Amino acid sequence: MADHGEVEYATAAGNDYAEHEKTYKTFIALVKWNVFIIVGILALMAYFLV
């Protein structure tokens, strides 16, 4: 068997928590609006198709 040696892990030079929090808040906002849009479409479908 080949000797693979030491396992190397790449790490970031620093953590940008402000950017991480901004991305997370944007993700949550997009999910919220998509849920509202889907619920609205389903309500319209229930009204017009039944």
MMTF fields as JSON, N, C-alpha, C and O atoms, coordinates in Angstrom:
{
  "mmtfVersion": "1.0.0",
  "mmtfProducer": "UNKNOWN",
  "numBonds": 199,
  "numAtoms": 200,
  "numGroups": 50,
  "numChains": 1,
  "numModels": 1,
  "chainsPerModel": [1],
  "groupsPerChain": [50],
  "chainIdList": ["A"],
  "bondAtomList": [4, 2, 8, 6, 12, 10, 16, 14, 20, 18, 24, 22, 28, 26, 32, 30, 36, 34, 40, 38, 44, 42, 48, 46, 52, 50, 56, 54, 60, 58, 64, 62, 68, 66, 72, 70, 76, 74, 80, 78, 84, 82, 88, 86, 92, 90, 96, 94, 100, 98, 104, 102, 108, 106, 112, 110, 116, 114, 120, 118, 124, 122, 128, 126, 132, 130, 136, 134, 140, 138, 144, 142, 148, 146, 152, 150, 156, 154, 160, 158, 164, 162, 168, 166, 172, 170, 176, 174, 180, 178, 184, 182, 188, 186, 192, 190, 196, 194],
  "bondOrderList": [1, 1, 1, 1, 1, 1, 1, 1, 1, 1, 1, 1, 1, 1, 1, 1, 1, 1, 1, 1, 1, 1, 1, 1, 1, 1, 1, 1, 1, 1, 1, 1, 1, 1, 1, 1, 1, 1, 1, 1, 1, 1, 1, 1, 1, 1, 1, 1, 1],
  "groupList": [{"groupName": "MET", "atomNameList": ["N", "CA", "C", "O"], "elementList": ["N", "C", "C", "O"], "formalChargeList": [0, 0, 0, 0], "bondAtomList": [1, 0, 2, 1, 3, 2], "bondOrderList": [1, 1, 2], "singleLetterCode": "M", "chemCompType": "L-PEPTIDE LINKING"}, {"groupName": "ALA", "atomNameList": ["N", "CA", "C", "O"], "elementList": ["N", "C", "C", "O"], "formalChargeList": [0, 0, 0, 0], "bondAtomList": [1, 0, 2, 1, 3, 2], "bondOrderList": [1, 1, 2], "singleLetterCode": "A", "chemCompType": "L-PEPTIDE LINKING"}, {"groupName": "ASP", "atomNameList": ["N", "CA", "C", "O"], "elementList": ["N", "C", "C", "O"], "formalChargeList": [0, 0, 0, 0], "bondAtomList": [1, 0, 2, 1, 3, 2], "bondOrderList": [1, 1, 2], "singleLetterCode": "D", "chemCompType": "L-PEPTIDE LINKING"}, {"groupName": "HIS", "atomNameList": ["N", "CA", "C", "O"], "elementList": ["N", "C", "C", "O"], "formalChargeList": [0, 0, 0, 0], "bondAtomList": [1, 0, 2, 1, 3, 2], "bondOrderList": [1, 1, 2], "singleLetterCode": "H", "chemCompType": "L-PEPTIDE LINKING"}, {"groupName": "GLY", "atomNameList": ["N", "CA", "C", "O"], "elementList": ["N", "C", "C", "O"], "formalChargeList": [0, 0, 0, 0], "bondAtomList": [1, 0, 2, 1, 3, 2], "bondOrderList": [1, 1, 2], "singleLetterCode": "G", "chemCompType": "PEPTIDE LINKING"}, {"groupName": "GLU", "atomNameList": ["N", "CA", "C", "O"], "elementList": ["N", "C", "C", "O"], "formalChargeList": [0, 0, 0, 0], "bondAtomList": [1, 0, 2, 1, 3, 2], "bondOrderList": [1, 1, 2], "singleLetterCode": "E", "chemCompType": "L-PEPTIDE LINKING"}, {"groupName": "VAL", "atomNameList": ["N", "CA", "C", "O"], "elementList": ["N", "C", "C", "O"], "formalChargeList": [0, 0, 0, 0], "bondAtomList": [1, 0, 2, 1, 3, 2], "bondOrderList": [1, 1, 2], "singleLetterCode": "V", "chemCompType": "L-PEPTIDE LINKING"}, {"groupName": "TYR", "atomNameList": ["N", "CA", "C", "O"], "elementList": ["N", "C", "C", "O"], "formalChargeList": [0, 0, 0, 0], "bondAtomList": [1, 0, 2, 1, 3, 2], "bondOrderList": [1, 1, 2], "singleLetterCode": "Y", "chemCompType": "L-PEPTIDE LINKING"}, {"groupName": "THR", "atomNameList": ["N", "CA", "C", "O"], "elementList": ["N", "C", "C", "O"], "formalChargeList": [0, 0, 0, 0], "bondAtomList": [1, 0, 2, 1, 3, 2], "bondOrderList": [1, 1, 2], "singleLetterCode": "T", "chemCompType": "L-PEPTIDE LINKING"}, {"groupName": "ASN", "atomNameList": ["N", "CA", "C", "O"], "elementList": ["N", "C", "C", "O"], "formalChargeList": [0, 0, 0, 0], "bondAtomList": [1, 0, 2, 1, 3, 2], "bondOrderList": [1, 1, 2], "singleLetterCode": "N", "chemCompType": "L-PEPTIDE LINKING"}, {"groupName": "LYS", "atomNameList": ["N", "CA", "C", "O"], "elementList": ["N", "C", "C", "O"], "formalChargeList": [0, 0, 0, 0], "bondAtomList": [1, 0, 2, 1, 3, 2], "bondOrderList": [1, 1, 2], "singleLetterCode": "K", "chemCompType": "L-PEPTIDE LINKING"}, {"groupName": "PHE", "atomNameList": ["N", "CA", "C", "O"], "elementList": ["N", "C", "C", "O"], "formalChargeList": [0, 0, 0, 0], "bondAtomList": [1, 0, 2, 1, 3, 2], "bondOrderList": [1, 1, 2], "singleLetterCode": "F", "chemCompType": "L-PEPTIDE LINKING"}, {"groupName": "ILE", "atomNameList": ["N", "CA", "C", "O"], "elementList": ["N", "C", "C", "O"], "formalChargeList": [0, 0, 0, 0], "bondAtomList": [1, 0, 2, 1, 3, 2], "bondOrderList": [1, 1, 2], "singleLetterCode": "I", "chemCompType": "L-PEPTIDE LINKING"}, {"groupName": "LEU", "atomNameList": ["N", "CA", "C", "O"], "elementList": ["N", "C", "C", "O"], "formalChargeList": [0, 0, 0, 0], "bondAtomList": [1, 0, 2, 1, 3, 2], "bondOrderList": [1, 1, 2], "singleLetterCode": "L", "chemCompType": "L-PEPTIDE LINKING"}, {"groupName": "TRP", "atomNameList": ["N", "CA", "C", "O"], "elementList": ["N", "C", "C", "O"], "formalChargeList": [0, 0, 0, 0], "bondAtomList": [1, 0, 2, 1, 3, 2], "bondOrderList": [1, 1, 2], "singleLetterCode": "W", "chemCompType": "L-PEPTIDE LINKING"}],
  "groupTypeList": [0, 1, 2, 3, 4, 5, 6, 5, 7, 1, 8, 1, 1, 4, 9, 2, 7, 1, 5, 3, 5, 10, 8, 7, 10, 8, 11, 12, 1, 13, 6, 10, 14, 9, 6, 11, 12, 12, 6, 4, 12, 13, 1, 13, 0, 1, 7, 11, 13, 6],
  "groupIdList": [1, 2, 3, 4, 5, 6, 7, 8, 9, 10, 11, 12, 13, 14, 15, 16, 17, 18, 19, 20, 21, 22, 23, 24, 25, 26, 27, 28, 29, 30, 31, 32, 33, 34, 35, 36, 37, 38, 39, 40, 41, 42, 43, 44, 45, 46, 47, 48, 49, 50],
  "secStructList": [7, 7, 7, 7, 7, 7, 7, 7, 7, 7, 7, 7, 1, 7, 7, 7, 2, 2, 2, 2, 2, 2, 2, 2, 2, 2, 2, 2, 2, 2, 2, 2, 2, 2, 2, 2, 2, 2, 2, 2, 2, 2, 2, 2, 2, 2, 2, 2, 2, 7],
  "xCoordList": [0.826, 0.0, 0.876, 1.982, 0.359, 1.101, 0.933, -0.136, 1.99, 1.936, 1.475, 2.168, 0.308, -0.265, 0.216, -0.011, 0.86, 1.444, 0.417, -0.656, 0.758, -0.066, -1.268, -1.142, -2.431, -3.627, -3.567, -3.341, -3.769, -3.726, -5.131, -5.886, -5.467, -6.761, -6.562, -5.723, -7.343, -7.273, -8.17, -9.305, -7.679, -8.471, -8.51, -7.591, -9.56, -9.693, -8.757, -8.427, -8.34, -7.452, -8.186, -7.565, -9.479, -10.262, -11.737, -12.138, -12.525, -13.961, -14.639, -14.431, -15.446, -16.167, -17.597, -18.501, -17.793, -19.103, -20.164, -21.329, -19.78, -20.757, -21.301, -22.507, -20.44, -20.885, -21.703, -22.684, -21.307, -22.06, -23.475, -24.446, -23.585, -24.896, -25.753, -26.958, -25.148, -25.874, -26.405, -27.545, -25.576, -25.999, -27.132, -28.091, -27.027, -28.06, -29.388, -30.44, -29.344, -30.571, -31.201, -32.425, -30.373, -30.893, -31.555, -32.628, -30.916, -31.478, -32.834, -33.789, -32.918, -34.17, -35.264, -36.414, -34.918, -35.898, -36.407, -37.603, -35.504, -35.925, -36.831, -37.816, -36.504, -37.349, -38.728, -39.743, -38.766, -40.047, -40.918, -42.096, -40.349, -41.133, -41.564, -42.663, -40.715, -41.108, -42.256, -43.143, -42.257, -43.367, -44.656, -45.704, -44.593, -45.782, -46.306, -47.514, -45.424, -45.831, -46.466, -47.488, -45.87, -46.417, -47.784, -48.701, -47.934, -49.236, -50.271, -51.419, -49.873, -50.79, -51.219, -52.395, -50.269, -50.603, -51.55, -52.52, -51.277, -52.17, -53.562, -54.554, -53.654, -54.966, -55.715, -56.914, -55.042, -55.689, -56.121, -57.197, -55.295, -55.67, -56.896, -57.787, -56.942, -58.082, -59.353, -60.43, -59.236, -60.395, -60.896, -62.096, -59.989, -60.406, -60.603, -61.343, -59.974, -60.053, -61.059, -61.331, -61.606, -62.572, -63.961, -64.922],
  "yCoordList": [-1.183, 0.0, 1.254, 1.263, 2.287, 3.541, 4.29, 4.272, 4.938, 5.747, 7.15, 7.86, 7.539, 8.828, 9.968, 11.137, 9.644, 10.676, 11.415, 10.894, 12.609, 13.448, 14.017, 14.43, 14.037, 14.618, 16.133, 16.606, 16.872, 18.327, 18.893, 18.493, 19.805, 20.461, 21.931, 22.609, 22.413, 23.83, 24.611, 24.209, 25.695, 26.532, 27.944, 28.38, 28.642, 30.028, 30.893, 30.559, 32.001, 32.908, 33.624, 34.027, 33.781, 34.452, 34.189, 33.771, 34.429, 34.238, 35.595, 36.503, 35.708, 36.959, 36.776, 36.504, 36.925, 36.674, 37.644, 37.27, 38.878, 39.857, 39.424, 39.501, 38.979, 38.515, 37.236, 37.052, 36.362, 35.128, 35.442, 34.855, 36.36, 36.732, 37.397, 37.157, 38.223, 38.873, 37.839, 37.933, 36.859, 35.801, 34.984, 34.645, 34.665, 33.889, 34.643, 34.057, 35.936, 36.738, 36.836, 36.807, 36.951, 36.981, 35.654, 35.635, 34.541, 33.218, 33.054, 32.579, 33.443, 33.326, 34.186, 33.755, 35.392, 36.27, 35.657, 35.712, 35.072, 34.443, 33.241, 33.043, 32.447, 31.293, 31.767, 31.202, 32.806, 33.335, 33.802, 33.451, 34.593, 35.101, 33.99, 34.041, 32.989, 31.864, 31.077, 30.623, 30.907, 30.213, 31.009, 30.43, 32.331, 33.17, 33.059, 32.956, 33.079, 32.993, 31.639, 31.568, 30.566, 29.222, 29.078, 28.519, 29.576, 29.512, 30.32, 29.894, 31.481, 32.293, 31.576, 31.594, 30.946, 30.198, 29.047, 28.814, 28.33, 27.223, 27.725, 27.076, 28.867, 29.43, 29.817, 29.557, 30.431, 30.786, 29.554, 29.539, 28.522, 27.271, 26.65, 26.15, 26.681, 26.11, 26.895, 26.31, 28.21, 29.048, 28.866, 28.712, 28.883, 28.86, 27.462, 27.306, 26.452, 25.122, 24.204, 23.106, 24.635, 23.774, 24.326, 23.752],
  "zCoordList": [0.0, 0.0, 0.0, 0.539, -0.607, -0.655, 0.656, 1.267, 1.07, 2.285, 1.895, 1.167, 2.382, 2.009, 2.895, 2.583, 3.964, 4.807, 5.642, 5.945, 5.999, 6.875, 6.118, 4.966, 6.77, 6.18, 6.391, 7.505, 5.322, 5.418, 5.278, 4.392, 6.138, 6.109, 5.773, 6.366, 4.818, 4.469, 5.424, 5.682, 5.932, 6.828, 6.283, 5.588, 6.596, 6.173, 7.01, 8.148, 6.425, 7.139, 8.27, 9.254, 8.141, 9.181, 8.948, 7.862, 9.948, 9.824, 9.679, 10.483, 8.646, 8.396, 8.882, 8.091, 10.183, 10.774, 10.282, 10.148, 10.015, 9.525, 8.167, 7.932, 7.29, 5.968, 6.089, 5.368, 6.989, 7.221, 7.71, 7.233, 8.65, 9.181, 8.108, 8.046, 7.269, 6.174, 5.182, 4.728, 4.85, 3.929, 4.53, 3.836, 5.824, 6.493, 6.524, 6.27, 6.835, 6.871, 5.484, 5.354, 4.454, 3.083, 2.729, 2.127, 3.105, 2.852, 3.541, 2.927, 4.805, 5.557, 4.922, 4.831, 4.484, 3.842, 2.542, 2.259, 1.748, 0.492, 0.745, 0.034, 1.747, 2.082, 2.523, 2.114, 3.356, 3.85, 2.692, 2.623, 1.777, 0.657, -0.29, -0.841, -0.487, -1.331, -0.717, -1.44, 0.596, 1.264, 1.09, 0.803, 1.261, 1.076, -0.359, -0.569, -1.324, -2.732, -3.024, -3.707, -2.513, -2.752, -2.096, -2.698, -0.868, -0.19, -0.968, -1.098, -1.485, -2.295, -3.569, -3.931, -4.245, -5.467, -5.133, -5.855, -4.048, -3.671, -3.312, -3.646, -2.64, -2.296, -3.555, -3.658, -4.514, -5.785, -6.553, -7.151, -6.544, -7.218, -6.562, -7.249, -5.229, -4.526, -4.838, -4.956, -4.972, -5.249, -6.694, -6.92, -7.651, -9.046, -9.615, -10.586, -9.052, -9.641, -8.943, -9.43, -7.82, -7.117, -7.292, -6.78]
}
